[in-house]
C-alpha cells in the first residue's frame, strides 16, 4: 500500500522517514520528492508498505505526528 506523507520539514531524510514507519511493519520503499533543479526536498514523500493492515495502522498512528516540530499529514496515496 502506498502512503503519502506531507508537511515534512525540508531537512527530513529518507532514512529518518523510513525509521519513522519501520515499527509498524515491512517497508518496500521510501522516497522523499526533491526538486529536480536544486535537489532539495519539496516537503512530501511516499512510503510503500507490503502489508495493507500494517499500513493502515501506520497512517492512523502517524497522522499529525510531530517530526522536527512540524505536524506531518499521512494518508493513503490515491
C-alpha positions as CSV (number, residue, x, y, z in Angstrom):
1,X,0.0,0.0,0.0
2,X,1.4,3.4,-1.0
3,X,1.2,6.2,1.6
4,X,1.6,9.9,1.1
5,X,3.4,11.8,3.7
6,X,3.0,15.6,3.5
7,X,4.2,18.7,5.5
8,X,7.6,17.2,6.1
9,X,10.3,19.6,7.4
10,X,12.7,20.1,4.4
11,X,15.6,18.6,6.4
12,X,14.0,15.2,7.0
13,X,15.9,12.4,5.2
14,X,14.6,9.2,3.6
15,X,16.4,7.3,6.4
16,X,14.5,9.2,9.1
17,X,11.2,8.7,7.3
18,X,12.0,5.0,6.9
19,X,12.8,4.8,10.7
20,X,9.5,6.5,11.5
21,X,7.5,3.8,9.7
22,X,9.6,0.8,10.5
23,X,7.9,0.0,13.9
24,X,4.6,-0.5,12.0
25,X,5.8,-3.2,9.6
26,X,7.8,-4.1,6.5
27,X,8.6,-1.2,4.2
28,X,9.0,-1.8,0.4
29,X,10.2,1.7,-0.5
30,X,10.6,5.1,1.0
31,X,11.1,8.2,-1.2
32,X,11.2,12.0,-0.4
33,X,10.3,14.0,-3.5
34,X,13.0,16.5,-4.4
35,X,13.2,19.5,-6.8
36,X,15.0,18.4,-10.0
37,X,16.9,21.7,-10.3
38,X,18.1,22.2,-6.7
39,X,17.9,18.6,-5.3
40,X,16.2,20.0,-2.2
41,X,13.2,18.4,-0.6
42,X,9.7,19.5,-1.7
43,X,8.3,18.7,1.8
44,X,6.5,15.5,0.9
45,X,7.2,11.9,0.2
46,X,5.9,8.3,-0.3
47,X,6.3,5.2,1.8
48,X,5.2,1.9,0.4
49,X,4.4,-0.9,2.8
50,X,3.9,-4.5,1.9
51,X,1.0,-5.3,4.3
52,X,-2.1,-3.1,3.9
53,X,-3.2,-3.7,7.6
54,X,0.2,-2.5,8.8
55,X,0.0,0.5,6.5
56,X,-3.4,1.5,7.9
57,X,-2.0,1.2,11.5
58,X,0.9,3.4,10.5
59,X,-1.4,6.0,8.9
60,X,-3.6,6.2,12.0
61,X,-0.7,6.4,14.4
62,X,1.5,8.9,12.4
63,X,-1.1,11.4,11.0
64,X,-0.5,14.7,12.7
65,X,2.6,13.3,14.5
66,X,5.3,16.0,15.0
67,X,8.6,15.4,13.2
68,X,11.2,18.1,13.8
69,X,8.5,20.5,15.0
70,X,6.1,20.1,12.1
71,X,2.9,18.0,12.3
72,X,3.0,15.7,9.3
73,X,-0.1,14.6,7.4
74,X,-0.2,10.9,6.5
75,X,-2.8,9.3,4.2
76,X,-3.2,6.6,1.6
77,X,-1.9,7.7,-1.8
78,X,-4.5,7.9,-4.5
